[in-house]
Amino acid sequence: MRLDKFLKVSRLIPRRAVAQDVLREGLVTVNGRPAKPATRVKPGDVVVLSLGHRTIKFEVVGLAEHVTAKEAPGLYRFLED
């Protein structure tokens, strides 16, 4: 699954366009490498998201095309926040 879509579906970022902007600015890494919107993620990947004064590190646990707000946290596991 594309990283920009994963960030939107998981509700870590509210809109896909915002996720694409954040990714283009170089604020996200996947397994230690800078990520682009089309970067593919899979379960087990470690993503670091830097937003303002906050850095979020999480592991991708699952993938889904659509999930409810209640199910979204099941797609990732926080490692550092």
N, C-alpha and C positions, 0 to 999 in steps of 0.2 A: 504494500500500500504506500502511496506517496506520503511523504512526511507532512506536507501542508494539509492534506485531507485528514490524516491521523490526528493532528493537533486540533482540528475543528470537530471531528467526530467525538474525540475524547473530552471535548469541552475545556481543554487547557487554554485554548485561545478561542474567543467567541465566533469569529468569522474567518473563512478560508482566505479572503483577501488580506486580512490583517496578518494571518500566519505567513502568507507569501511575502509581505513587506518585511516582517521580522527576519525571515530566512534570507532574503536578499541583502539585508543589512549585516549579515554575518553574526547574528546573535545566538545561533544554535549550532551545536556540534552533535554528531552521531558517532559513537565509539571513538571519540577524540578527533574526528575529522570535521572540518567545516561542512555544513549541509546547505543544500539548495532546495527549493520547493519540490522538485521532482525526485529528491533522494528517496530511495525505497527503504522502508523500515520493516523489521520482522521481529517476532517475539525473541527476547534476549538482548536486543539492542539497548545501549545506554545512551540517553539523550540528555544534553545539558542545555537549558534554556535560560538566557540572561535577559531579564527585563528590568530596566532601571536599576534600583538598588537591590534587587532580588535575583538570586540564581536558583533555579530549580533543576535538580538532577533526578531522573526517573528511568526505570527500566520498562520497556514495552513488554506487556504480559500477553496481550491478545489483540486481534484485529477484527473489525466488523465494519460493514458498510454503513449501518444505521444502528444506533442504540438509544435507549431512553436516558434521560438525565440521571436516573437512579443507577443504571447499568454502566455508565461512562467510566466511573472510577475503577471498574474491574479491568479496564484495558491497560492500566499502568500501575506501577508500584513505586512510590517515592523512595529514593535512596538518600537524598539530602534536600533540605528546603531552607 
